[in-house]
């Protein structure tokens, strides 16, 4: 059994599945040693709507991962997504003390850039430095020790609805887990599937998950834009269930086994058997009809992503193209359809940079989970748990009972 200190666990709390991935830290990286997945029943569009159902799904996924890795899981890095996520760029300026940039100067300029008006119902999830500028010299990534009198910082701030973040932490806590950090899912996926040269040249990561589609744009080695659309693979499955009049679970199975994103991949006489609802007999349906249901929804999702890039002024900032990941991106023909929409090269992103059970996790559906583990590996030793198990209401109830008992005895 691996030592507890050597293990990192990523918990991908998704709309359609909960995925726990256990990794062991090695001198030259990390090895995947355990994977657990379980259908997710308590989320909608990336947001928790049923705490008890979510807790139950988390417990099942974690138990499966513990069994495979032969370990006990007590802390995790949890992913967050949903339409409530918002990203913005900010700028800060400070004077350099002693004419040489120190750690205190870097901390002060980031604090100055963070000083933006954020509503009370939102919480800052990430503050990511993009670049530093010293005396009008831009493009500096590590300013420590450099000479100058004026230090500027460009940063990217990611915020989320306070209640949504708290509910994710609460679900993990109720499942007996400490949350070391909450990580924006597209940033986690980027850790797993993007190459360093793509980040430098400019790339758009599109993670098509169950309930959301996450967008992250990188250029010159740093994050430039993040966004989340409330559309995903769940909506494709729902379209199939309605269009073919079949149960939702059967629609999901049909999508995974027979679904294609473009009609060019179909034979002329492909036919599939579709179970009916209400005990009716199964029907024979042309696979082309299935494609005519899937393709418009994939087209809609990718077109909305392109509109988001145009709105942010970034459509010309991704010369290395687009990387598709997430479960729905595994549909045959999805990269080709994306190439037509973005008019750029498109590839399917699969997790890399890991050892161990790398062949098992080499699927777009595990990109976020592997990315959370890689994020945790990069953070090891930098901070302690931000979110500890603590149920205030329980403490209040116990305290009140003790007070009632005490005064009851001595009255």
Secondary structure by P-SEA (a helix, b strand, c coil): ccccccbbbbbbccccbbbbbbbbbcccbbbbcbbbbbbbccccccccccaaaaaaaaaaaaaaaaaaacccccccbbbbbcccbbbbbbbbbbbbccccccaaaaaaaaaaaacccccccccccccccccccccccccccccccccccbbbbbbbbbbccaaaaaaaaaaaaaacccccccccaaaaaaaccccaaaaaabbbbbbbcccbbbbbbbccccccccccccccaaaaaaaaaaaacccaaaaaaaaaccccccccccccbbbbbbbbcccccbbbbbaaaaaaacaaaaaaaaaaaaaaaaaaccccccccbbbbbcccccccaaaaaaaaaaccbbbbbccccccccccccccccaaaaaaaaaaaaaaccccccccccccaaaaaaaaaaaaaaaaaacc
